Amino acid sequence: MSDAIKHECGIALLRLKKPLEYYKEKYGTAFYGVEKMYLLLEKQHNRGQDGAGLASIKLDVDPGERYISRIRSNQAQPIQDIFAQINGRINDELEHHPEYKDNVALQKQHIPYVGELFLGHVRYGTFGKNSIENVHPFLRQNNWMHRNLIVAGNFNMTNVKELFQDLVQLGQHPKQMADTVTVMEKIGHFLDDEVTDLYQECKNEGLSKQEASPVIAEKLNIARIIKRASKNWDGGYAMAGLIGHGDAFVTRDPAGIRPAFYYQDDEIVVVASERPVIQTVFDVPFDKIQEITPGHALIIKKNGTVLDEKVREASIKKACSFERIYFSRGSDAEIYQERKNLGKLIMPAVLKAVDNDTDNTVFSYIPNTAETSFYGMVEAANDFLNQRKISAILDNKESLSEKKLQEILSVKLRSEKIAIKDVKLRTFITEDSSRDDMVAHVYDVTYGVIKPTDNLVIIDDSIVRGTTLQKSIIKMMDRLNPKKLVIVSSAPQIRYPDCYGIDMAKLEGLVAFRAMLALLKEAKKYHLIDEVYAKCKAQEHFQDSEVVNYVKELYAPFTDEQISDKIAEMLTEASVKTEVKIIFQSVENLHKACPNNLGDWYFTGDYPTDGGNRVVNRAFMNFYEGKDARAY
C-alpha cells in the first residue's frame, strides 16, 4: 500500500504539418511546437521523474545548417530543466539578434528547436543507473540525412541477450548490453540496409549521389524497416523514432502491453502515452483520439502523409491492467470509470468483513491514486444502504410514522479523510532501523472521528511489497483505536514479477510470494520449493516458447483468502492492538472492471509473451539460489 513503484516511461511525438509561418500567424508564435511539447511532457510527469529529453528536426534545411537538436536532463526536475535551457537559448538568440523577432525564416535557420518534428520522453530509472547516458531520446548520427536516427520509447525487452547476440552476428560491436542500445542499433542496421538498397536502385537509374538523396528519403519504406528490426523483439513497447530527413514512426508491441494514442488534423499529428494528455493540450474530444493498433506502426512521412501499417502479427491483446489501476492519469474517461468499478466490485467482500454493519464503519482511502476507487466503493456502499432503507420502509409500511421514516432516511454512510501524506517528509536515512522510524511518520492521521466501536475501512489501489503498510499505515491507523481495521486493495494479489517496464523484478520483494512461502512451511509442504526449482532448472536452456511457468504450482495449494489472511498476519506487528483484515480484488472482478485491458500476469502468471515465462522461472531460481539479481 503506497509503496514507491517505478515505471518506465512516457513518450510524446509531435509533427507540425503546416509551415512555421502558419503557427506564427494563427497562434502568435513560431515556437508553437516547443510550447506544446512542454505541455505534453509535463502532463505525463506521472510516468517519469528521473529523466527527460527532447529532440527536434527542422525540415528542408540547406547543407551546413544544423537540423537536429537534442537535450536531456537527469536533474531533480528534469522537464523544467530542459525547457529552461531551451527557453534560455531562444531568449539569448532573440536578445542578441532583434532581427529574428518577427522573421520566422531566420528563427528556423538560426534558433535550435524551432522545427516541425519533435520527440520527447520522460523516464523512471527502473533498470540501470540513472546517468544521463540512459536518458532518452537516443541519437544515432550519420552525415547522410536519412541515416540519422532518433529513438525514444516506453519499453522493456525480456530477451536482451538474444538481441545483443543478433547484432554481434550482424558484425556490429554494441557498446552496451541494454535493450535501449540493442533496439536502436537493430532499427539503425535495417535503416542502413534499406538506404543502401535504394541508393543502388538510384545508381542503376543513372542518378548521382546528390540526386539520389531526396529519392531515397521519399521511397524509404519505414514499415519494412520496423518489421525486420522488431522480428525477434520480446517485450512490451511503444517505440517512437525520427529519421533525419523528416519521417517519423511509433510502433506498438503485438499484445498492446504498453499504451500509445494519437490524433491528427490538418495542422498536427501527435502521439502520447496517455489519451487525456492529447485531449487537454490540443482541446480535442475523446472520440477523436485513436489507439495505435497492437502490432502496427503509425508512420508519418516527411510529406505529411500518415500511414497505419501492420508490422507484427498481433497476438491476444493484453494491455497492462496494472497501468490502468495505478500509473495512468485518472482523468482519462475510461480509466476513471474502470477505477470506480474496481471500488464497486470489491464492496461485497468489504461488507462481509464488517458484518454489513455500515452504521459503525468509517470508509476512507490512502491518497491519492486510490481516490477514484474509493468513490466507487462509496457508491456501492450507498446502494447497499438504500436497499436497507427500502426494506425497512416496506417492512414497516402499515405502521410507519413520520418520525420513524425520518429515522430510517437519516442514516448515512460515514466517510472521512483519515490518512494525510506529509509530502515534505523524505525518508532520507538509509540505515534500516532509523529509516523504518522515518517511514512510520510519512502519514499523519485525522484524530477524533473514529470511535472504539467503529470498523475502519481503508482502500488503496494495490499492495505490492507491503513495507509502507507494515511500517506506517497499520500502526498509524491503530492509534485511532478502531474495533477492526480492514485494508482493501482494488488490485488482486501481486504474485509474479513484471518484465515489461514496471519495477517488480524480484519475487522475494512481493508480499504475496512471502505469504505463500510462510503457508508452505506451516502446511509442511516446503518441499514443493525444491521440486519447482528442479523443474525451472530443467528448462533453463529451453526455447522461450517451450518454457512453462512452474511457479504457479506453489500458489495452487492455497485459496486467495488464505494468502490474504497470511499477508495480514505478517504485516501486523505485535504492538498493534486492532484486529486487521486485508482484502484483495479478485482477478474475475478485475476483468469485469477493465474489460479491454486484460494483461493480468502480475496476478495470474499468464504472461503475454514467451519471454515472460522464462523471466518468472529465472526470478524464482535467483530467489532459490540466493542471488540478488534481476531476472532479465
C-alpha positions, 0 to 999 in steps of 0.5 A: 500500500503506497509503496514507491513503484517505478515505471518506465516511461512516457513518450510524446511525438509531435509533427507540425504539418503546416509551415512555421509561418502558419503557427506564427500567424494563427497562434502568435508564435513560431515556437508553437511546437516547443510550447506544446511539447512542454505541455505534453511532457509535463502532463505525463510527469506521472510516468517519469521523474528521473529523466527527460529529453527532447529532440527536434528536426527542422525540415528542408534545411540547406547543407551546413545548417544544423537540423537536429537538436537534442537535450536531456536532463537527469536533474531533480526536475528534469522537464523544467530543466530542459525547457529552461535551457531551451527557453534560455537559448531562444531568449539569448538568440532573440536578445542578441539578434532583434532581427529574428523577432518577427522573421520566422525564416531566420528563427528556423535557420538560426534558433535550435528547436524551432522545427516541425518534428519533435520527440520527447520522453520522460523516464523512471530509472527502473533498470540501470543507473540513472546517468544521463547516458540512459536518458532518452531520446537516443541519437544515432548520427550519420552525415547522410540525412536519412541515416540519422536516427532518433529513438525514444520509447516506453519499453522493456525487452525480456530477451536482451541477450538474444538481441545483443547476440543478433547484432554481434552476428550482424558484425556490429560491436554494441557498446552496451548490453541494454535493450535501449542500445540493442533496439536502436542499433537493430532499427539503425542496421535495417535503416542502413540496409534499406538506404543502401538498397535504394541508393543502388536502385538510384545508381542503376537509374543513372542518378548521382549521389546528390540526386539520389538523396531526396529519392531515397528519403521519399521511397524509404519504406519505414514499415519494412524497416520496423518489421525486420528490426522488431522480428525477434523483439520480446517485450512490451513497447511503444517505440517512437523514432525520427529519421533525419530527413523528416519521417517519423514512426511509433510502433506498438508491441503485438499484445498492446502491453504498453499504451500509445494514442494519437490524433491528427488534423490538418495542422498536427499529428501527435502521439502520447502515452496517455489519451487525456494528455492529447485531449487537454493540450490540443482541446480535442474530444475523446472520440477523436483520439485513436489507439495505435493498433497492437502490432502496427506502426503509425508512420508519418512521412516527411510529406505529411502523409500518415500511414497505419501499417501492420508490422507484427502479427498481433497476438491476444491483446493484453494491455497492462491492467496494472497501468490502468489501476495505478500509473495512468492519469485518472482523468482519462474517461475510461480509466476513471470509470474502470477505477470506480468499478474496481471500488464497486466490485470489491464492496461485497467482500468489504461488507462481509468483513464488517458484518454489513454493519455500515452504521459503525464503519468509517470508509476512507482511502490512502491518497491519492491514486486510490481516490477514484476507487474509493468513490466507487466503493462509496457508491456501492456502499450507498446502494447497499444502504438504500436497499436497507432503507427500502426494506425497512420502509416496506417492512414497516409500511402499515405502521410507519410514522413520520418520525420513524421514516425520518429515522430510517432516511437519516442514516448515512454512510460515514466517510472521512479523510483519515490518512494525510501524506506529509509530502515534505517528509523524505525518508532520507536515512538509509540505515534500516532501523532509523529509516523504518522510524522515518517511514512510520511518520510519512502519514499523519492521521485525522484524530477524533472521528473514529470511535472504539466501536467503529470498523475502519475501512481503508482502500488503496489501489494495490499492495505490492511489497507491503513495507509502507503498510507494515511500517506506517499505515497499520500502526498509524491507523491503530492509534485511532483505536478502531474495533477492526481495521480492514485494508482493501486493495482494488488490485488482486494479489501481486504474485509474479514479477513484471518484465515489461517496464514496471519495477517488480523484478524480484519475487522475494520483494512481493508480499504475496510470494512471502505469504505463500512461502510462510503457508508452505512451511506451516502446511509442511509442504516446503518441499514443493520449493525444491521440486519447482526449482528442479523443474525451472532448472530443467528448462533453463536452456529451453526455447522461450516458447517451450518454457512453462511457468512452474511457479504457479504450482506453489500458489495452487495449494492455497485459496486467495483468502488464505494468502490474504489472511497470511499477508495480514498476519505478517504485516501486523506487528505485535504492538498493534492492538486492532484486529486487521483484515486485508482484502484483495480484488479478485482477478474475475472482478478485475476483468469485469472492471477493465474489460479491454485491458486484460494483461493480468500476469502480475496476478495470474502468471499468464504472461503475454509473451514467451519471454515472460515465462522464462523471466518468472522461472529465472526470478524464482531460481535467483530467489532459490539460489540466493542471488540478488539479481534481476531476472532479465 
